[in-house]
Amino acid sequence: MAVHAHPDDEATSTGGVLARYAAEGLTTVLVTCTDGRCGDGPGGVKPGEAGHDPAAVVAMRRSELEASCAALKVTHLELLDYADSGMMGWPTNDAPGSFWATPVADAAERLAGLIRRYEPDVVVTYDENGFYGHPDHIQAHRITMAAVALTGSPSKVYWSTAPRSKMAEFGQILREFGVEWQEPDASPEGPGLEIGLPDEEITTWVDVSMFGNQKFDALAAHASQGENIFFLRMGRQRFTELMGMETFVRVHDSTGAALPEDDLFAGLR
């Protein structure tokens, strides 16, 4: 079970593992917490701009999410359907029904119901900072860990991450495709947030390069979201080279599987 904040999040950090384990015959469950209403509308129109219709964006992104799940062969898609909270500090953070404004206990109980229904062996979500500080990602982390505590059922729990050793390469590729990129400032005076982890802190490295085409197709299904276009500009081969390894931190384990590992289901087979 992968718990994500928005439509399209599933493709970037877990598209490979979802496709890989589906191909192995395992049941895969994607839980998407928000409706994505704060995403771009047709033509790239931004929230708050003339012509941005949140209801139309929700419908469009739902269709894109279903197409992404089809590309990844996801067995079950579950929608919590909270309102997208937008970026940190936006007025939508506190709007009625927004995910960020929803009590953690309430949303966690709903997710716990899904965990009880599907009884996943492995649950994947974000770290405490939602990988890059987005409020809905942080909230997805909070409700997932609370739901795991309520149920106690998963054998293994992971947080998705990225190796810092790849950040410079990632930034160079983005610049090649005309995307502005500034590496996170690791100095004490730096205003930015460090993204990812040092390689030695990553517990789990899953090779998903054989599923690069499916991951590419899943991301392409979310074509309305302009921030993803630079990935697609790379072409399938370059995309797979950059995105063919998915990395995680194991934060709960009852199997005793040795670390580092190359399989989320190590110790369960």
PyRosetta script that sets phi, psi and omega in degrees:
from pyrosetta import init, pose_from_sequence

init()
pose = pose_from_sequence("MAVHAHPDDEATSTGGVLARYAAEGLTTVLVTCTDGRCGDGPGGVKPGEAGHDPAAVVAMRRSELEASCAALKVTHLELLDYADSGMMGWPTNDAPGSFWATPVADAAERLAGLIRRYEPDVVVTYDENGFYGHPDHIQAHRITMAAVALTGSPSKVYWSTAPRSKMAEFGQILREFGVEWQEPDASPEGPGLEIGLPDEEITTWVDVSMFGNQKFDALAAHASQGENIFFLRMGRQRFTELMGMETFVRVHDSTGAALPEDDLFAGLR")
pose.set_psi(1, 123.2)
pose.set_omega(1, 175.8)
pose.set_phi(2, -108.2)
pose.set_psi(2, 127.5)
pose.set_omega(2, -179.4)
pose.set_phi(3, -108.1)
pose.set_psi(3, 114.9)
pose.set_omega(3, -176.7)
pose.set_phi(4, -122.6)
pose.set_psi(4, 161.4)
pose.set_omega(4, -175.0)
pose.set_phi(5, -82.8)
pose.set_psi(5, -47.9)
pose.set_omega(5, -171.1)
pose.set_phi(6, -130.0)
pose.set_psi(6, 159.0)
pose.set_omega(6, 165.9)
pose.set_phi(7, -58.5)
pose.set_psi(7, 129.0)
pose.set_omega(7, -179.9)
pose.set_phi(8, 105.2)
pose.set_psi(8, -23.4)
pose.set_omega(8, 179.6)
pose.set_phi(9, -62.5)
pose.set_psi(9, -31.5)
pose.set_omega(9, -176.9)
pose.set_phi(10, -63.0)
pose.set_psi(10, -29.7)
pose.set_omega(10, -173.1)
pose.set_phi(11, -76.7)
pose.set_psi(11, -36.8)
pose.set_omega(11, -170.7)
pose.set_phi(12, -73.5)
pose.set_psi(12, -54.2)
pose.set_omega(12, -172.5)
pose.set_phi(13, -98.1)
pose.set_psi(13, -17.9)
pose.set_omega(13, -177.5)
pose.set_phi(14, -132.8)
pose.set_psi(14, 6.4)
pose.set_omega(14, -179.9)
pose.set_phi(15, -58.3)
pose.set_psi(15, -38.4)
pose.set_omega(15, -179.1)
pose.set_phi(16, -67.6)
pose.set_psi(16, -45.4)
pose.set_omega(16, -178.9)
pose.set_phi(17, -70.4)
pose.set_psi(17, -34.9)
pose.set_omega(17, 176.4)
pose.set_phi(18, -61.5)
pose.set_psi(18, -44.3)
pose.set_omega(18, 179.4)
pose.set_phi(19, -68.5)
pose.set_psi(19, -42.3)
pose.set_omega(19, -177.8)
pose.set_phi(20, -62.6)
pose.set_psi(20, -48.1)
pose.set_omega(20, -175.1)
pose.set_phi(21, -75.1)
pose.set_psi(21, -28.8)
pose.set_omega(21, 172.0)
pose.set_phi(22, -62.9)
pose.set_psi(22, -41.8)
pose.set_omega(22, 179.8)
pose.set_phi(23, -64.7)
pose.set_psi(23, -26.7)
pose.set_omega(23, 178.2)
pose.set_phi(24, -83.6)
pose.set_psi(24, -0.3)
pose.set_omega(24, 177.3)
pose.set_phi(25, 90.4)
pose.set_psi(25, 9.8)
pose.set_omega(25, 178.8)
pose.set_phi(26, -85.1)
pose.set_psi(26, 149.8)
pose.set_omega(26, 174.7)
pose.set_phi(27, -74.7)
pose.set_psi(27, 128.6)
pose.set_omega(27, 177.2)
pose.set_phi(28, -117.4)
pose.set_psi(28, 136.1)
pose.set_omega(28, -179.2)
pose.set_phi(29, -124.6)
pose.set_psi(29, 126.0)
pose.set_omega(29, 173.9)
pose.set_phi(30, -108.6)
pose.set_psi(30, 124.1)
pose.set_omega(30, 173.5)
pose.set_phi(31, -107.7)
pose.set_psi(31, 118.9)
pose.set_omega(31, 177.4)
pose.set_phi(32, -108.6)
pose.set_psi(32, 121.5)
pose.set_omega(32, -168.5)
pose.set_phi(33, -81.3)
pose.set_psi(33, -32.5)
pose.set_omega(33, -175.3)
pose.set_phi(34, -122.2)
pose.set_psi(34, 167.7)
pose.set_omega(34, -176.5)
pose.set_phi(35, -90.1)
pose.set_psi(35, -4.1)
pose.set_omega(35, 175.9)
pose.set_phi(36, 74.2)
pose.set_psi(36, 17.9)
pose.set_omega(36, -174.3)
pose.set_phi(37, -64.8)
pose.set_psi(37, -17.7)
pose.set_omega(37, 178.9)
pose.set_phi(38, -92.0)
pose.set_psi(38, 11.5)
pose.set_omega(38, 174.5)
pose.set_phi(39, -81.2)
pose.set_psi(39, 177.8)
pose.set_omega(39, 179.6)
pose.set_phi(40, -68.4)
pose.set_psi(40, 145.3)
pose.set_omega(40, 172.4)
pose.set_phi(41, -91.5)
pose.set_psi(41, -177.0)
pose.set_omega(41, 178.7)
pose.set_phi(42, -54.0)
pose.set_psi(42, 136.7)
pose.set_omega(42, -179.1)
pose.set_phi(43, 77.9)
pose.set_psi(43, 8.9)
pose.set_omega(43, 178.9)
pose.set_phi(44, 80.3)
pose.set_psi(44, 13.7)
pose.set_omega(44, -179.7)
pose.set_phi(45, -64.9)
pose.set_psi(45, 135.2)
pose.set_omega(45, -173.2)
pose.set_phi(46, -92.6)
pose.set_psi(46, 156.4)
pose.set_omega(46, 174.4)
pose.set_phi(47, -54.3)
pose.set_psi(47, 135.7)
pose.set_omega(47, -179.1)
pose.set_phi(48, 90.3)
pose.set_psi(48, -14.8)
pose.set_omega(48, 177.5)
pose.set_phi(49, -87.3)
pose.set_psi(49, 156.6)
pose.set_omega(49, 177.7)
pose.set_phi(50, -58.8)
pose.set_psi(50, 134.0)
pose.set_omega(50, 178.5)
pose.set_phi(51, 94.3)
pose.set_psi(51, -6.3)
pose.set_omega(51, 177.3)
pose.set_phi(52, -83.6)
pose.set_psi(52, 113.2)
pose.set_omega(52, -178.7)
pose.set_phi(53, -109.8)
pose.set_psi(53, 102.6)
pose.set_omega(53, -175.8)
pose.set_phi(54, -54.8)
pose.set_psi(54, -40.0)
pose.set_omega(54, -179.0)
pose.set_phi(55, -64.2)
pose.set_psi(55, -40.0)
pose.set_omega(55, 178.3)
pose.set_phi(56, -67.8)
pose.set_psi(56, -36.7)
pose.set_omega(56, 177.6)
pose.set_phi(57, -64.7)
pose.set_psi(57, -41.6)
pose.set_omega(57, 178.4)
pose.set_phi(58, -58.5)
pose.set_psi(58, -47.4)
pose.set_omega(58, -178.8)
pose.set_phi(59, -63.9)
pose.set_psi(59, -42.3)
pose.set_omega(59, -179.6)
pose.set_phi(60, -63.9)
pose.set_psi(60, -44.5)
pose.set_omega(60, -176.3)
pose.set_phi(61, -71.9)
pose.set_psi(61, -29.6)
pose.set_omega(61, 175.1)
pose.set_phi(62, -63.9)
pose.set_psi(62, -43.5)
pose.set_omega(62, 178.3)
pose.set_phi(63, -63.5)
pose.set_psi(63, -41.9)
pose.set_omega(63, 178.4)
pose.set_phi(64, -64.0)
pose.set_psi(64, -40.7)
pose.set_omega(64, 179.4)
pose.set_phi(65, -62.3)
pose.set_psi(65, -42.1)
pose.set_omega(65, 178.8)
pose.set_phi(66, -63.5)
pose.set_psi(66, -38.3)
pose.set_omega(66, 177.8)
pose.set_phi(67, -67.6)
pose.set_psi(67, -38.2)
pose.set_omega(67, 176.6)
pose.set_phi(68, -62.7)
pose.set_psi(68, -44.3)
pose.set_omega(68, 179.2)
pose.set_phi(69, -62.8)
pose.set_psi(69, -36.5)
pose.set_omega(69, 177.1)
pose.set_phi(70, -64.2)
pose.set_psi(70, -40.6)
pose.set_omega(70, 179.4)
pose.set_phi(71, -64.7)
pose.set_psi(71, -35.6)
pose.set_omega(71, -177.8)
pose.set_phi(72, -90.8)
pose.set_psi(72, -2.7)
pose.set_omega(72, -179.0)
pose.set_phi(73, 59.9)
pose.set_psi(73, 36.8)
pose.set_omega(73, 177.3)
pose.set_phi(74, -63.7)
pose.set_psi(74, 132.3)
pose.set_omega(74, -176.4)
pose.set_phi(75, -72.5)
pose.set_psi(75, -46.7)
pose.set_omega(75, -176.3)
pose.set_phi(76, -135.2)
pose.set_psi(76, 130.0)
pose.set_omega(76, 172.2)
pose.set_phi(77, -108.2)
pose.set_psi(77, 125.2)
pose.set_omega(77, 177.8)
pose.set_phi(78, -120.1)
pose.set_psi(78, 130.0)
pose.set_omega(78, -177.9)
pose.set_phi(79, -111.8)
pose.set_psi(79, 120.8)
pose.set_omega(79, 173.2)
pose.set_phi(80, -80.6)
pose.set_psi(80, -25.4)
pose.set_omega(80, 169.4)
pose.set_phi(81, 64.1)
pose.set_psi(81, 29.5)
pose.set_omega(81, 170.2)
pose.set_phi(82, -71.5)
pose.set_psi(82, 155.4)
pose.set_omega(82, 177.6)
pose.set_phi(83, -70.0)
pose.set_psi(83, 133.7)
pose.set_omega(83, 174.8)
pose.set_phi(84, -54.7)
pose.set_psi(84, 131.0)
pose.set_omega(84, -175.6)
pose.set_phi(85, -87.9)
pose.set_psi(85, -9.2)
pose.set_omega(85, -176.8)
pose.set_phi(86, 73.7)
pose.set_psi(86, -177.6)
pose.set_omega(86, -178.6)
pose.set_phi(87, -71.7)
pose.set_psi(87, 160.2)
pose.set_omega(87, -177.7)
pose.set_phi(88, -57.4)
pose.set_psi(88, 128.9)
pose.set_omega(88, 179.3)
pose.set_phi(89, 94.7)
pose.set_psi(89, -8.8)
pose.set_omega(89, 176.7)
pose.set_phi(90, -71.6)
pose.set_psi(90, 150.1)
pose.set_omega(90, 177.1)
pose.set_phi(91, -57.6)
pose.set_psi(91, -27.1)
pose.set_omega(91, -179.2)
pose.set_phi(92, -66.6)
pose.set_psi(92, -14.4)
pose.set_omega(92, 177.2)
pose.set_phi(93, -56.2)
pose.set_psi(93, -38.9)
pose.set_omega(93, -173.3)
pose.set_phi(94, -105.9)
pose.set_psi(94, 10.6)
pose.set_omega(94, -179.8)
pose.set_phi(95, -66.6)
pose.set_psi(95, 145.5)
pose.set_omega(95, 177.4)
pose.set_phi(96, -54.6)
pose.set_psi(96, 131.1)
pose.set_omega(96, 179.0)
pose.set_phi(97, 86.0)
pose.set_psi(97, -3.5)
pose.set_omega(97, 179.4)
pose.set_phi(98, -69.9)
pose.set_psi(98, 150.6)
pose.set_omega(98, -178.5)
pose.set_phi(99, -62.7)
pose.set_psi(99, -42.5)
pose.set_omega(99, -178.1)
pose.set_phi(100, -62.1)
pose.set_psi(100, -33.9)
pose.set_omega(100, -177.5)
pose.set_phi(101, -86.2)
pose.set_psi(101, -6.4)
pose.set_omega(101, -178.7)
pose.set_phi(102, -78.6)
pose.set_psi(102, 131.3)
pose.set_omega(102, 176.6)
pose.set_phi(103, -55.3)
pose.set_psi(103, 133.7)
pose.set_omega(103, -178.2)
pose.set_phi(104, -56.3)
pose.set_psi(104, -41.3)
pose.set_omega(104, -177.3)
pose.set_phi(105, -60.9)
pose.set_psi(105, -37.2)
pose.set_omega(105, -178.8)
pose.set_phi(106, -67.5)
pose.set_psi(106, -49.7)
pose.set_omega(106, -179.0)
pose.set_phi(107, -68.2)
pose.set_psi(107, -35.7)
pose.set_omega(107, 179.6)
pose.set_phi(108, -63.9)
pose.set_psi(108, -36.5)
pose.set_omega(108, 179.3)
pose.set_phi(109, -66.4)
pose.set_psi(109, -37.2)
pose.set_omega(109, 176.5)
pose.set_phi(110, -65.0)
pose.set_psi(110, -44.0)
pose.set_omega(110, 178.7)
pose.set_phi(111, -66.5)
pose.set_psi(111, -38.4)
pose.set_omega(111, 177.8)
pose.set_phi(112, -59.2)
pose.set_psi(112, -35.6)
pose.set_omega(112, 176.5)
pose.set_phi(113, -60.9)
pose.set_psi(113, -38.5)
pose.set_omega(113, 178.1)
pose.set_phi(114, -70.8)
pose.set_psi(114, -37.4)
pose.set_omega(114, 177.2)
pose.set_phi(115, -64.4)
pose.set_psi(115, -40.5)
pose.set_omega(115, 177.7)
pose.set_phi(116, -65.7)
pose.set_psi(116, -35.8)
pose.set_omega(116, -178.2)
pose.set_phi(117, -70.2)
pose.set_psi(117, -47.2)
pose.set_omega(117, -173.2)
pose.set_phi(118, -91.9)
pose.set_psi(118, -20.6)
pose.set_omega(118, 179.5)
pose.set_phi(119, 50.2)
pose.set_psi(119, 56.6)
pose.set_omega(119, -178.9)
pose.set_phi(120, -67.9)
pose.set_psi(120, 144.9)
pose.set_omega(120, 172.2)
pose.set_phi(121, -78.8)
pose.set_psi(121, -29.5)
pose.set_omega(121, -176.0)
pose.set_phi(122, -129.9)
pose.set_psi(122, 133.8)
pose.set_omega(122, 174.3)
pose.set_phi(123, -123.2)
pose.set_psi(123, 134.7)
pose.set_omega(123, -179.6)
pose.set_phi(124, -124.2)
pose.set_psi(124, 134.7)
pose.set_omega(124, 172.8)
pose.set_phi(125, -150.9)
pose.set_psi(125, -159.1)
pose.set_omega(125, -179.0)
pose.set_phi(126, -94.5)
pose.set_psi(126, 171.5)
pose.set_omega(126, 174.3)
pose.set_phi(127, -80.4)
pose.set_psi(127, -176.4)
pose.set_omega(127, -174.5)
pose.set_phi(128, -59.8)
pose.set_psi(128, -27.2)
pose.set_omega(128, -178.9)
pose.set_phi(129, -99.5)
pose.set_psi(129, 13.3)
pose.set_omega(129, 178.7)
pose.set_phi(130, 61.0)
pose.set_psi(130, 28.9)
pose.set_omega(130, -178.5)
pose.set_phi(131, 71.5)
pose.set_psi(131, -47.5)
pose.set_omega(131, -179.1)
pose.set_phi(132, -138.0)
pose.set_psi(132, 15.9)
pose.set_omega(132, 171.5)
pose.set_phi(133, 93.1)
pose.set_psi(133, 7.6)
pose.set_omega(133, 178.4)
pose.set_phi(134, -70.6)
pose.set_psi(134, 133.5)
pose.set_omega(134, -176.8)
pose.set_phi(135, -58.0)
pose.set_psi(135, -37.9)
pose.set_omega(135, -179.6)
pose.set_phi(136, -70.6)
pose.set_psi(136, -30.7)
pose.set_omega(136, 175.7)
pose.set_phi(137, -69.9)
pose.set_psi(137, -42.2)
pose.set_omega(137, 177.0)
pose.set_phi(138, -61.2)
pose.set_psi(138, -43.4)
pose.set_omega(138, 180.0)
pose.set_phi(139, -66.2)
pose.set_psi(139, -37.1)
pose.set_omega(139, 176.8)
pose.set_phi(140, -61.8)
pose.set_psi(140, -41.5)
pose.set_omega(140, 174.8)
pose.set_phi(141, -59.4)
pose.set_psi(141, -48.3)
pose.set_omega(141, -175.6)
pose.set_phi(142, -61.9)
pose.set_psi(142, -45.3)
pose.set_omega(142, -176.2)
pose.set_phi(143, -73.1)
pose.set_psi(143, -30.6)
pose.set_omega(143, 178.8)
pose.set_phi(144, -66.6)
pose.set_psi(144, -46.9)
pose.set_omega(144, -178.9)
pose.set_phi(145, -66.9)
pose.set_psi(145, -34.4)
pose.set_omega(145, 176.7)
pose.set_phi(146, -68.2)
pose.set_psi(146, -39.9)
pose.set_omega(146, 179.6)
pose.set_phi(147, -66.8)
pose.set_psi(147, -38.7)
pose.set_omega(147, 176.7)
pose.set_phi(148, -62.5)
pose.set_psi(148, -41.0)
pose.set_omega(148, 178.4)
pose.set_phi(149, -65.0)
pose.set_psi(149, -35.8)
pose.set_omega(149, 179.5)
pose.set_phi(150, -68.0)
pose.set_psi(150, -36.4)
pose.set_omega(150, -173.2)
pose.set_phi(151, -99.0)
pose.set_psi(151, -36.5)
pose.set_omega(151, -178.4)
pose.set_phi(152, 62.4)
pose.set_psi(152, 18.1)
pose.set_omega(152, -170.2)
pose.set_phi(153, -92.7)
pose.set_psi(153, -35.8)
pose.set_omega(153, -174.9)
pose.set_phi(154, -65.7)
pose.set_psi(154, 141.4)
pose.set_omega(154, 176.0)
pose.set_phi(155, -74.4)
pose.set_psi(155, -31.2)
pose.set_omega(155, -176.8)
pose.set_phi(156, -141.2)
pose.set_psi(156, 142.3)
pose.set_omega(156, 176.5)
pose.set_phi(157, -129.6)
pose.set_psi(157, 134.7)
pose.set_omega(157, -178.2)
pose.set_phi(158, -128.2)
pose.set_psi(158, 151.0)
pose.set_omega(158, 167.9)
pose.set_phi(159, -112.0)
pose.set_psi(159, 131.6)
pose.set_omega(159, 177.6)
pose.set_phi(160, -73.0)
pose.set_psi(160, 148.0)
pose.set_omega(160, -179.8)
pose.set_phi(161, -154.4)
pose.set_psi(161, -172.5)
pose.set_omega(161, 177.8)
pose.set_phi(162, -141.9)
pose.set_psi(162, 144.6)
pose.set_omega(162, 178.3)
pose.set_phi(163, -74.9)
pose.set_psi(163, 130.4)
pose.set_omega(163, -179.9)
pose.set_phi(164, -62.9)
pose.set_psi(164, -25.9)
pose.set_omega(164, -179.9)
pose.set_phi(165, -62.2)
pose.set_psi(165, -19.4)
pose.set_omega(165, -178.0)
pose.set_phi(166, -95.3)
pose.set_psi(166, -6.0)
pose.set_omega(166, -173.8)
pose.set_phi(167, -64.6)
pose.set_psi(167, -40.8)
pose.set_omega(167, -179.3)
pose.set_phi(168, -65.0)
pose.set_psi(168, -43.3)
pose.set_omega(168, 178.2)
pose.set_phi(169, -62.3)
pose.set_psi(169, -42.8)
pose.set_omega(169, 179.6)
pose.set_phi(170, -60.3)
pose.set_psi(170, -46.6)
pose.set_omega(170, -179.8)
pose.set_phi(171, -62.6)
pose.set_psi(171, -39.2)
pose.set_omega(171, 179.4)
pose.set_phi(172, -64.1)
pose.set_psi(172, -42.3)
pose.set_omega(172, 179.3)
pose.set_phi(173, -64.3)
pose.set_psi(173, -41.9)
pose.set_omega(173, 179.0)
pose.set_phi(174, -61.8)
pose.set_psi(174, -41.9)
pose.set_omega(174, 179.5)
pose.set_phi(175, -63.7)
pose.set_psi(175, -35.9)
pose.set_omega(175, 177.3)
pose.set_phi(176, -59.2)
pose.set_psi(176, -31.6)
pose.set_omega(176, -177.8)
pose.set_phi(177, -99.9)
pose.set_psi(177, 17.1)
pose.set_omega(177, 172.6)
pose.set_phi(178, 79.4)
pose.set_psi(178, 18.3)
pose.set_omega(178, 179.1)
pose.set_phi(179, -99.8)
pose.set_psi(179, 127.0)
pose.set_omega(179, 178.6)
pose.set_phi(180, -67.2)
pose.set_psi(180, 133.8)
pose.set_omega(180, -178.1)
pose.set_phi(181, -145.2)
pose.set_psi(181, 128.7)
pose.set_omega(181, 174.7)
pose.set_phi(182, -124.6)
pose.set_psi(182, 121.7)
pose.set_omega(182, -177.9)
pose.set_phi(183, -62.2)
pose.set_psi(183, 143.5)
pose.set_omega(183, 178.0)
pose.set_phi(184, -56.1)
pose.set_psi(184, 137.5)
pose.set_omega(184, -177.1)
pose.set_phi(185, -82.5)
pose.set_psi(185, 116.2)
pose.set_omega(185, -177.6)
pose.set_phi(186, -89.6)
pose.set_psi(186, -2.8)
pose.set_omega(186, -178.1)
pose.set_phi(187, -75.5)
pose.set_psi(187, 156.2)
pose.set_omega(187, 179.7)
pose.set_phi(188, -58.7)
pose.set_psi(188, -29.0)
pose.set_omega(188, -179.3)
pose.set_phi(189, -85.1)
pose.set_psi(189, -8.6)
pose.set_omega(189, -173.6)
pose.set_phi(190, -67.8)
pose.set_psi(190, 136.6)
pose.set_omega(190, -179.1)
pose.set_phi(191, -81.4)
pose.set_psi(191, -18.1)
pose.set_omega(191, -171.3)
pose.set_phi(192, -82.2)
pose.set_psi(192, 167.9)
pose.set_omega(192, 178.0)
pose.set_phi(193, -98.1)
pose.set_psi(193, 131.1)
pose.set_omega(193, 175.9)
pose.set_phi(194, -71.1)
pose.set_psi(194, 133.0)
pose.set_omega(194, -179.0)
pose.set_phi(195, -104.4)
pose.set_psi(195, 136.8)
pose.set_omega(195, 178.5)
pose.set_phi(196, 78.4)
pose.set_psi(196, -167.8)
pose.set_omega(196, -175.6)
pose.set_phi(197, -135.1)
pose.set_psi(197, 156.5)
pose.set_omega(197, 169.5)
pose.set_phi(198, -57.7)
pose.set_psi(198, 146.1)
pose.set_omega(198, -174.4)
pose.set_phi(199, -53.3)
pose.set_psi(199, -38.7)
pose.set_omega(199, -175.1)
pose.set_phi(200, -69.0)
pose.set_psi(200, -14.5)
pose.set_omega(200, 178.7)
pose.set_phi(201, -93.2)
pose.set_psi(201, -7.8)
pose.set_omega(201, 178.5)
pose.set_phi(202, -83.8)
pose.set_psi(202, 125.7)
pose.set_omega(202, -174.5)
pose.set_phi(203, -91.4)
pose.set_psi(203, -23.6)
pose.set_omega(203, -166.2)
pose.set_phi(204, -139.6)
pose.set_psi(204, 121.4)
pose.set_omega(204, -177.9)
pose.set_phi(205, -120.7)
pose.set_psi(205, 110.0)
pose.set_omega(205, -175.2)
pose.set_phi(206, -109.2)
pose.set_psi(206, 118.0)
pose.set_omega(206, 178.6)
pose.set_phi(207, -77.3)
pose.set_psi(207, 114.7)
pose.set_omega(207, 179.9)
pose.set_phi(208, -119.8)
pose.set_psi(208, 20.6)
pose.set_omega(208, -174.7)
pose.set_phi(209, -62.3)
pose.set_psi(209, -28.5)
pose.set_omega(209, 178.0)
pose.set_phi(210, -67.7)
pose.set_psi(210, -13.7)
pose.set_omega(210, -177.1)
pose.set_phi(211, -113.5)
pose.set_psi(211, 21.0)
pose.set_omega(211, -179.6)
pose.set_phi(212, -59.8)
pose.set_psi(212, -38.6)
pose.set_omega(212, 180.0)
pose.set_phi(213, -64.3)
pose.set_psi(213, -42.3)
pose.set_omega(213, 178.9)
pose.set_phi(214, -66.1)
pose.set_psi(214, -40.7)
pose.set_omega(214, 179.0)
pose.set_phi(215, -64.1)
pose.set_psi(215, -41.8)
pose.set_omega(215, 177.0)
pose.set_phi(216, -60.8)
pose.set_psi(216, -45.5)
pose.set_omega(216, -179.5)
pose.set_phi(217, -64.1)
pose.set_psi(217, -37.3)
pose.set_omega(217, 179.0)
pose.set_phi(218, -64.8)
pose.set_psi(218, -42.7)
pose.set_omega(218, 178.0)
pose.set_phi(219, -66.8)
pose.set_psi(219, -40.1)
pose.set_omega(219, 179.5)
pose.set_phi(220, -63.2)
pose.set_psi(220, -28.0)
pose.set_omega(220, 178.5)
pose.set_phi(221, -62.8)
pose.set_psi(221, -23.2)
pose.set_omega(221, -180.0)
pose.set_phi(222, -96.4)
pose.set_psi(222, 43.9)
pose.set_omega(222, -172.2)
pose.set_phi(223, -62.1)
pose.set_psi(223, -21.0)
pose.set_omega(223, -178.2)
pose.set_phi(224, -68.9)
pose.set_psi(224, -18.6)
pose.set_omega(224, -174.7)
pose.set_phi(225, -95.4)
pose.set_psi(225, 101.4)
pose.set_omega(225, -170.3)
pose.set_phi(226, -56.6)
pose.set_psi(226, -27.8)
pose.set_omega(226, -176.6)
pose.set_phi(227, -66.7)
pose.set_psi(227, -15.2)
pose.set_omega(227, -179.8)
pose.set_phi(228, -91.6)
pose.set_psi(228, -9.8)
pose.set_omega(228, -172.1)
pose.set_phi(229, -61.0)
pose.set_psi(229, -35.6)
pose.set_omega(229, -177.2)
pose.set_phi(230, -63.0)
pose.set_psi(230, -31.3)
pose.set_omega(230, 175.3)
pose.set_phi(231, -63.4)
pose.set_psi(231, -42.6)
pose.set_omega(231, -176.4)
pose.set_phi(232, -71.3)
pose.set_psi(232, -27.8)
pose.set_omega(232, 178.5)
pose.set_phi(233, -63.5)
pose.set_psi(233, -22.4)
pose.set_omega(233, -176.6)
pose.set_phi(234, -66.7)
pose.set_psi(234, -24.4)
pose.set_omega(234, -170.2)
pose.set_phi(235, 82.2)
pose.set_psi(235, 162.8)
pose.set_omega(235, -171.3)
pose.set_phi(236, -64.9)
pose.set_psi(236, -40.0)
pose.set_omega(236, -176.2)
pose.set_phi(237, -67.3)
pose.set_psi(237, -49.2)
pose.set_omega(237, -179.2)
pose.set_phi(238, -66.3)
pose.set_psi(238, -38.3)
pose.set_omega(238, 177.3)
pose.set_phi(239, -58.2)
pose.set_psi(239, -47.3)
pose.set_omega(239, -178.3)
pose.set_phi(240, -66.2)
pose.set_psi(240, -36.7)
pose.set_omega(240, 177.6)
pose.set_phi(241, -60.6)
pose.set_psi(241, -39.4)
pose.set_omega(241, -177.2)
pose.set_phi(242, -83.6)
pose.set_psi(242, -35.9)
pose.set_omega(242, -170.0)
pose.set_phi(243, -111.5)
pose.set_psi(243, 14.8)
pose.set_omega(243, -174.4)
pose.set_phi(244, -86.0)
pose.set_psi(244, 1.6)
pose.set_omega(244, 174.6)
pose.set_phi(245, -126.1)
pose.set_psi(245, 122.6)
pose.set_omega(245, 176.5)
pose.set_phi(246, -107.1)
pose.set_psi(246, 136.2)
pose.set_omega(246, -170.2)
pose.set_phi(247, -124.1)
pose.set_psi(247, 148.5)
pose.set_omega(247, -172.1)
pose.set_phi(248, -146.8)
pose.set_psi(248, 160.5)
pose.set_omega(248, 170.0)
pose.set_phi(249, -113.3)
pose.set_psi(249, 123.9)
pose.set_omega(249, 178.1)
pose.set_phi(250, -82.9)
pose.set_psi(250, 121.3)
pose.set_omega(250, -176.1)
pose.set_phi(251, -113.0)
pose.set_psi(251, -9.7)
pose.set_omega(251, 174.3)
pose.set_phi(252, -149.1)
pose.set_psi(252, 137.2)
pose.set_omega(252, -179.5)
pose.set_phi(253, -155.1)
pose.set_psi(253, 130.7)
pose.set_omega(253, 175.2)
pose.set_phi(254, -114.4)
pose.set_psi(254, 8.4)
pose.set_omega(254, -175.0)
pose.set_phi(255, -96.8)
pose.set_psi(255, -23.8)
pose.set_omega(255, -175.9)
pose.set_phi(256, 77.9)
pose.set_psi(256, 14.3)
pose.set_omega(256, 179.2)
pose.set_phi(257, -60.7)
pose.set_psi(257, 137.4)
pose.set_omega(257, -177.8)
pose.set_phi(258, -68.5)
pose.set_psi(258, 150.3)
pose.set_omega(258, 176.2)
pose.set_phi(259, -113.8)
pose.set_psi(259, 150.0)
pose.set_omega(259, -5.6)
pose.set_phi(260, -70.6)
pose.set_psi(260, 163.4)
pose.set_omega(260, -178.2)
pose.set_phi(261, -130.0)
pose.set_psi(261, 162.4)
pose.set_omega(261, -178.6)
pose.set_phi(262, -121.3)
pose.set_psi(262, 19.9)
pose.set_omega(262, -174.1)
pose.set_phi(263, -155.0)
pose.set_psi(263, 125.4)
pose.set_omega(263, 177.6)
pose.set_phi(264, -62.2)
pose.set_psi(264, -22.5)
pose.set_omega(264, -177.8)
pose.set_phi(265, -101.7)
pose.set_psi(265, 15.9)
pose.set_omega(265, 174.5)
pose.set_phi(266, -57.8)
pose.set_psi(266, 132.6)
pose.set_omega(266, -178.7)
pose.set_phi(267, 88.4)
pose.set_psi(267, -6.8)
pose.set_omega(267, -178.7)
pose.set_phi(268, -111.8)
pose.set_psi(268, -5.4)
pose.set_omega(268, -175.6)
pose.set_phi(269, -95.1)
pose.dump_pdb("model.pdb")
